Amino acid sequence: MGEPRRGGVRRYRFSEGPAALALRIPEVLDSQYGLYVWPCAVVLAQYLWVHRRSLRGKRVLEIGAGVSLPGVVAAKCGAEVTLSDSEELPPCLQRCRSSCRANRLPHVPVIGLTWGRVSPQLLALAPVDIILGSDVFFDPKDFEDILTTVYFLLEKNPHAQFWTTYQVRRGTTTPIPEKLLTNTGSGWYQPCSSQTEPPSYC
């Protein structure tokens, strides 16, 4: 990995009527994916904000969290959140913790979960209601491992839902995640959309 190009704290503000939420997300622009906010994370975070009333008290796990914008929004909206990223990527786990500290969420646990691996951490997870994944479907070589992990969690938690956002990238010949998800035959894929104004950030 090369040296980070630059870093700082990006501020986000979500609002709807009189309700508003301001967040600070520390990031480092680096070749390692999980150290900065991706556009799909902003989309999922906005979706969570719009549906914030349904999050209070829900048990939420974010996979591939990186800087954890969606998970932080969920926690601020009253969900019981656990953040996770690969146990093989300590800088990404550190970013999760930095985002929690920056937004006064010291109680949010951060754990190492590597996609496709049935690890003691995965087996020990408490029940979950919602699994979050923003742009985890980036590299086609990871798709099967991601789906293996998500499928394991949904089998263990039959009532749970997987909320994910992803970018359809030009020139790919790999089936898009929507196709992969529906082909599992599990019946838990439901597309979602949100017609709202995006958050402001700087």
Secondary structure, DSSP 8 states (H G I E B T S, - for coil): -----EEEEEEEEEEETTEEEEEEEEEEE-SSGGGS--HHHHHHHHHHHHTGGGTTT-EEEESS-TT-HHHHHHHHTT-EEEEEE-TT-HHHHHHHHHHHHHTT-TT--EEE--TT---HHHHT----SEEEEES---SGGGHHHHHHHHHHHHHHSTT-EEEEE----TT--S--HHHHHHHT--S--------S---EE-
